[in-house]
Amino acid sequence: MLEALLDRRRSCRGFRPELLPQALIERILVMAQRTPSWTNSQPWQVELLSGPALERFRAALHAHAAGGAAPTPDIPFPRAYRGVYRERRRETGFGLYGALGIAREDMAARNRQALENFRLFGAPHLALVTTEEALGTYGAVDCGGYVATFMLAAEALGVASIAQAAIAGHAGFVRQQLGLPVERQLVCGIAFGRADPDHPANALRTGRAALAEAVTWRDD
């Protein structure tokens, strides 16, 4: 069952607009709450936006990002993508552009697609995952586990999702919009809802490295 879920789950970049039943969302949240954490601290706190609240936030966030606002992440973004990490990142990006019919040299179209992150790809729901600043790296790691569990729980219930670091790049703006306390650090957003099967972006399938690239066995 878990193996099938892991194989099936994909990052959704095109959603249908209809809202999910609250009971269904609560089932996802209840399952995600079982995520293991360091000393069972459960550092995640989730802001869940739907309906008019989400539409106001979506419009404001997109305008903010489209206006060229400088990033203000709570947690530093990667300093560099080097070697194989750069190759994998480029492969994913070019795969997405290919699915959407965007030429590599068409920077205007690429920028428009990047801004779709701030429209949340049309998702009808958004979970913003935050951690306690004092818990440092381990709080963020635990929240990463929460994000994975949330997305697998959603997939198990027929709900599509995508984790969005792009939103965390504007943590200062998000905090201002929602009145979040300064001790809560924004880890990422999770946009979720029903996938649009006809959206070309949802044709993208990314690969995974072979075990030999990720695992070093030491048993003698």
Residue pairs with C-beta under 8 A, 6 or more apart in sequence:
2 152
5 152
5 155
5 156
6 152
8 155
9 151
9 152
9 155
10 160
10 202
10 204
10 205
10 206
11 161
11 162
11 163
11 204
11 206
12 121
12 123
12 160
12 161
12 162
12 191
12 192
12 195
12 202
13 96
13 116
13 121
13 162
13 199
13 201
13 202
13 204
14 121
14 122
14 195
14 196
14 198
14 199
14 200
14 201
14 202
15 120
15 121
15 122
15 123
15 124
15 160
15 191
15 192
15 193
15 194
15 195
15 196
15 199
16 122
16 124
16 193
16 194
16 195
16 196
17 122
17 124
17 193
18 124
18 193
18 194
19 50
19 51
19 124
19 125
19 193
20 124
20 125
20 159
20 192
20 193
20 194
24 157
24 159
25 48
25 125
27 153
27 157
28 150
28 153
28 154
28 157
28 159
28 192
29 46
29 48
29 150
31 149
31 150
31 153
31 156
32 146
32 149
32 150
32 153
33 42
34 149
35 42
35 44
35 142
35 145
35 146
35 148
35 149
36 142
36 145
37 43
37 142
37 145
37 146
38 135
38 138
38 139
38 141
38 142
41 135
41 139
41 142
42 142
43 131
43 132
43 135
43 139
43 142
43 143
44 129
44 130
44 131
44 142
44 143
44 146
44 187
45 129
45 130
45 131
45 132
45 184
46 127
46 128
46 129
46 130
47 127
47 128
47 130
47 178
47 180
48 125
48 126
48 127
48 128
49 57
49 125
49 126
49 127
49 128
50 124
50 125
50 126
54 120
54 124
54 125
54 126
57 126
57 177
57 178
58 118
58 119
58 120
58 126
60 173
60 177
61 118
61 167
61 170
61 173
61 174
61 177
62 115
62 118
62 119
64 118
64 170
64 173
65 115
65 117
65 118
65 166
65 170
66 115
66 118
69 170
69 173
71 77
71 169
71 170
72 169
72 170
72 171
72 172
72 173
73 168
73 169
73 170
73 171
73 186
74 133
74 168
74 171
74 185
74 186
75 140
75 168
75 185
75 186
75 187
77 165
77 169
81 89
84 209
84 213
88 209
91 206
91 207
92 204
92 206
94 104
95 204
95 206
96 113
96 201
96 204
97 103
97 104
97 109
97 110
97 113
99 200
99 201
99 203
99 204
100 109
100 113
100 200
100 201
101 200
102 109
102 110
102 113
103 109
114 166
117 164
117 166
117 167
118 166
118 167
120 126
120 164
120 189
120 191
121 162
121 191
121 201
122 196
123 162
123 191
123 192
123 193
124 193
125 191
125 192
125 193
126 189
126 190
126 191
126 192
127 150
127 189
127 190
127 192
128 167
128 174
128 178
128 186
128 188
128 189
129 143
129 146
129 147
129 186
129 187
129 188
129 189
129 190
130 143
130 180
130 184
130 185
130 186
130 187
131 139
131 140
131 142
131 143
131 184
131 185
131 187
132 139
132 183
132 184
132 185
133 139
133 182
133 183
133 184
133 185
134 183
135 142
139 185
140 185
140 187
143 187
143 188
144 187
147 163
147 187
147 188
147 190
150 161
150 190
151 161
151 163
151 190
151 192
154 160
154 161
154 192
155 161
158 194
159 192
159 193
159 194
160 192
160 193
160 194
160 195
161 190
161 191
161 192
162 190
162 191
162 192
163 188
163 189
163 190
164 188
164 189
164 190
164 191
165 188
166 189
167 174
167 186
167 188
167 189
168 186
168 187
168 188
168 189
171 185
171 186
174 180
174 186
175 182
175 184
175 186
180 186
195 202
196 202
